[in-house]
C-alpha cells in the first residue's frame, strides 16, 4: 500500500513538473510533449546563433529563456547564457559554426553556453529514399544521391521524387546542407541555387532571391567570380573534395556532374 501511494505521489510530481513547463515555456497544452519543451545546451564550438536583441541580466538560464520568450515571442529560438556575469542574450534559430558569419554567438572558446529550441520536424516518409537529418535543432527530410548528375538533371530527378533540390535560404538550413554534404557525401555537391535566368542574380530553388548578406555568408570569399563565356558558371556547389577544409560555395558550370540532395515539397515550410 505504501509503495502504491508513493507511485501515485511520484506521478503527481511529474504531472506538476510538466504543467510547470507548459507555463514556463508558454506551450499550448494540446501540443505539450517532451520534444517541444526541450532546449538543448551546448557550446559555441558546436552550435551558434545570431543575436536578435540587447542582452540583459538573468539569475539562471531558465529565467533567461522565459524572459526571451516574453520579449521576443515570435523570434526567440535560442539564448546564450554566461554564468560568470549572468548575461542573457536572445538568439535566432541555431546553426553549426559557419566561417563567414563573423557576428555569430557564442564565440568559440568563450564561457557562454547556447541553449536552442528544436525546430518543428517536417513530415518525412523514411520508409523510402528519404531520411531525417538534424543539425543544431533544424531537421530536414533529405534524399542523398549516390550517383552524380548535372544541375538540370538533378533538378529533374528531384522533381520525379515529388521534391526539389535542397536549398539553404537561412543560416540554419544552409548549415544543414554544409554539415550533411561534408559528413556524408564528402564530394562536390550541388545546392539549389543558380543565376541561370539573370546573370549575377542568384535565386534559390524555391524562387527566393539570394540576399547580399546571405551571399557573403554562404559563398567562399571572392565568389561567385561570375565567369561568363561559352560555359557560364551559373550553378552553386560545395567543393568538399577539391577544396578540402575550405568553407564556402563556388559557382560552377551547370552541366558538370556532381552529387546533390532532394527535399520533398511538403517538408519545407516558409518562415
Secondary structure, 3 states (H helix, E strand, C coil): CHHHHHHHHHHHHHHHHHHHHHHHHCCCHHHCCCCCCCEEEEECCCCEEEECCCCEECCCHHHHHHHHHHHCCCCCCEEEEECCCCEEEEECCCECCCCCCCCEECCCCCCCEEEEECCCCCCCCCCCCCEEEEECCEEEEEEECCCCECHHHHHHHHHHCCEEECCCCCHHHHHHHHHHHHHHHCCEEEEEEECCCCCCCCEECCCCECCHHHHHHHECCCCCCCCCCCCCEEEEEEECCCCCCCCCEEEEECCCCEECEEEEHHHCCCC
